[in-house]
């Protein structure tokens, strides 16, 4: 399988308004699922320190939607 196939941007068809389909970029962090592994701090009360653990949760890059909004073009005038 070609590695470039995974690196190329993928698009998702989404209907955010009735009858209006849009093609938006698929989120690269969660691969369009809206859920990924998230790191969070877990305190250790016996030693007074803690460690980092992972759990499944809402993707922070796309807010659990599975697609990323296109960047707005900024006009420098």
C-alpha positions as CSV (number, residue, x, y, z in Angstrom):
1,X,0.0,0.0,0.0
2,X,1.3,3.5,-0.9
3,X,2.1,5.7,2.1
4,X,1.0,8.8,0.1
5,X,-2.5,7.5,0.2
6,X,-2.7,8.2,4.0
7,X,-1.0,11.6,3.8
8,X,-3.3,13.0,1.1
9,X,-6.1,15.2,2.4
10,X,-9.4,13.4,2.6
11,X,-12.8,15.1,2.3
12,X,-16.1,14.3,4.0
13,X,-19.6,15.3,2.6
14,X,-21.6,17.0,5.4
15,X,-25.1,18.4,5.4
16,X,-25.1,21.2,8.0
17,X,-28.1,23.0,6.5
18,X,-31.1,21.1,5.0
19,X,-30.5,20.3,1.3
20,X,-27.0,21.9,1.2
21,X,-24.1,19.4,1.0
22,X,-20.6,20.7,1.7
23,X,-17.3,18.9,1.2
24,X,-15.0,19.6,4.2
25,X,-11.6,18.3,5.2
26,X,-11.6,15.2,7.3
27,X,-9.9,15.6,10.7
28,X,-6.4,14.1,10.6
29,X,-6.2,13.6,14.4
30,X,-9.3,11.3,14.7
31,X,-9.5,10.2,11.0
32,X,-13.1,11.5,10.8
33,X,-14.5,9.5,13.8
34,X,-14.8,12.4,16.2
35,X,-13.2,10.3,19.0
36,X,-9.5,9.8,19.8
37,X,-7.2,9.0,22.7
38,X,-6.7,12.0,24.9
39,X,-3.9,12.5,27.5
40,X,-4.9,13.7,30.9
41,X,-3.2,14.1,34.2
42,X,-3.9,11.6,37.0
43,X,-2.8,12.7,40.5
44,X,-1.1,10.3,42.9
45,X,-2.2,11.4,46.4
46,X,0.2,9.1,48.2
47,X,3.4,10.6,46.7
48,X,2.1,14.1,45.9
49,X,2.9,13.8,42.2
50,X,1.1,12.2,39.3
51,X,1.4,10.8,35.9
52,X,-0.1,11.1,32.4
53,X,-2.7,8.5,31.3
54,X,-4.9,8.2,28.2
55,X,-8.6,7.6,27.7
56,X,-11.0,7.7,24.8
57,X,-12.7,11.1,24.4
58,X,-14.0,13.8,22.1
59,X,-11.4,15.0,19.6
60,X,-10.0,18.4,20.5
61,X,-9.0,19.3,16.9
62,X,-12.6,19.0,15.5
63,X,-14.7,19.1,18.7
64,X,-16.1,15.6,17.9
65,X,-17.5,16.5,14.5
66,X,-15.0,14.5,12.4
67,X,-14.3,17.4,10.0
68,X,-12.3,20.6,10.1
69,X,-13.7,24.0,9.1
70,X,-11.7,25.5,6.2
71,X,-9.5,28.5,7.3
72,X,-11.0,31.9,6.5
73,X,-9.1,33.9,4.0
74,X,-7.8,37.1,5.6
75,X,-7.7,40.1,3.3
76,X,-4.8,42.5,4.2
77,X,-6.2,45.8,3.0
